[in-house]
Amino acid sequence: MKPAVAAPAAPADPAAIAAWHLGEGGRRYEAGDFLGSVAEYRRALGARPSAAAFVGLARSLYDANPRNAGEALRALDAALRLDPRHAQAYLLQGVIHQDEGRQAQARQAYQRFLQLQPTGPQAADVRQILARPR
């Protein structure tokens, strides 16, 4: 008599897996575990690429070490290819460019952010940055 064979498991839902890792990335980021959040955002991207996961990855990379600016900016470019209206991607681009001394690129990113998200505390902060003399 042949042993019973278990039915194969249902295929995993990539969207659910990505959402779980996206949430875990956010939790780890908030706990200050930037490298752990990098790993979780990469897992989310492996399951299903999204602008939110690329932005989370960029933020985590940059906060883990500002020398990761190039990789973080590439992640933001990928986010904006998926969603050209992702305001937070432009905001983070502006921050990184500003920190790296690229004022023209920072201003351009901040202006695009304000076009997409003209109200709220972040918008007020960005307006103050843009109002400073060059």
C-alpha angles and dihedrals in degrees: 000000000000118000116251114263117219117236113256114263117258112264112266117254107243092205092054092046091049092048091051093050091044090055092045090050090055093048092050091046092052089049090055094250095131096165091049090051090050089056093048094048090050089052090050090051090049091055097043126343115234137167090240092056092048091050091048090049092050093049092048094046093050095044091047090056129347088217084075089071094115094051091044091052090050089053089051091050088053090049091052092049087058095041117012089186097058100127096191091058090058092046092053091045088055093050093049094045090048092050090049092052096250097132098169092054091044092052092049092051092046092050091052089049090054091049089057099036109023097165137053136060095295090053090052091051092049091050089054091051092049092047092060115103113261 
